[in-house]
Amino acid sequence: MANGLVEACSAFGTNFYRKGGKLHWCGVNLEDLARRYGTPLYAYASDEVRRRIKVLKNAFGAIPRFHLMYAVKANNNVEILKLIASEGVRFDCANLNEAALAMKVGAPYMLSGIFYTREELEAALRLKATVNLDDPAAWDLVKELLSEGAPRPKRLFIRLNPGWGRGAFSLILGGEGSKFGMKPDDARIVAREIGDMGIEFGVHAMVGSGIFDPSHFIRLASFLLDFALDVGAVAIDFGGGFGVPYKPDETELDVRAIGDGIASLPNIEKVEVYAEPGRYLLASAGVLLCKICSIKRTDPPIVGLDGGMNVLMRPALYKAYHEIVNVTRPMSDLIPTTIVGRICESTDEFGRDRPFPSASEAGDVVAILHAGAYGYVMSSNYNSTAKPAEVLIEEGSVRLIRPREEPMRDIVKSSP
Ligand code: LLP
């Protein structure tokens, strides 16, 4: 197999390069980083997050009343949230815990949960949150709470299931049988009632994640716009779902085509337009560093890392692809290799037949790329493992933004 590490990495953008024979990412020597903070370690680059925000703002610049939100579920580290909020981006929150994080960093937010409880809706109304109603039952609860004297919301959203969905793996959130959103006919009734009460509202749909086809987003926005104009909504939110290339042969989604397509929809200026991506802003802004514990010299060899599905669950859960690089010896010849974690599950596997240096040894540092979104947030304590640390690279300097869990303190001693 070819010895082409730098080429392979450059396929992911200009953030990777070799200096003094050592692999650097966003100005930092990854091996040094792993040795200094230990592994497994999530490292994020603030410049990359800011750059991705700028790309989206430019791409959607032609839409008259566009606002960018960020889906907190993709990465909820408070320092990352502060950074994103400082760019004027609002937040999309899946529940009141995420809303609390938004409030902590002072960002305006929308609460976009499903199957709300009465208690949650009561709290949300008290907080004057913009609630995205996922079900007519949620509206019934809101009406009940209002009749009992709860504060009137300034604005609500109605989440629609437009009848179709799309997305990578199983990440389809719309269409027949989906648990998300309400049928357009139900939404029409809810919209009429909200309007009759003089409450301003928008319409929302999020039908899938990891989508690379610009026409999907334009179609969805067009559907929402027609619906909004019909029922008197003041805003549309076409969700997140923007695909990100994880594999070397995948290309960037043409976000400009989405922006221009939506900007040219007739009457688009009559509504505010929101998008709420998570993955797009964070995936390429994070790497996961692990260490090789040992290698089974089978054919193919099996490399065992100190972090597995407990740290990054996406490969085990979706068979998602993440590029894997041996940071310690990037120059060696590459042979097909199986790369796994140490969890007692056969699905605890990062990849098979991956080109990996034949000279790899225990103690080598390994980088798993595109781990900034849906990485730490989906990590677990499975097999009683401790969660990793997170660091942020800002202008070439590094700071710890979440300490590593300590097994004796956080796992063993916290038991009653
Ligand atoms: N808004 C809502 C209401 C959502 O449910 C989601 C994601 C987003 C926005 C952001 O979607 P994004 O832009 O990140 O595609 N765990 C999976 C992703 C699940 C996404 C679920 N909802 C993964 O690791 O790929």
Boltz pocket constraint, residues with backbone or C-beta under 6 A from the ligand:
constraints:
  - pocket:
      binder: B
      contacts: [[A, 71], [A, 73], [A, 74], [A, 92], [A, 112], [A, 171], [A, 206], [A, 208], [A, 209], [A, 210], [A, 239], [A, 240], [A, 241], [A, 242], [A, 276], [A, 277], [A, 278], [A, 279], [A, 280], [A, 314], [A, 373], [A, 374]]
      max_distance: 6.0
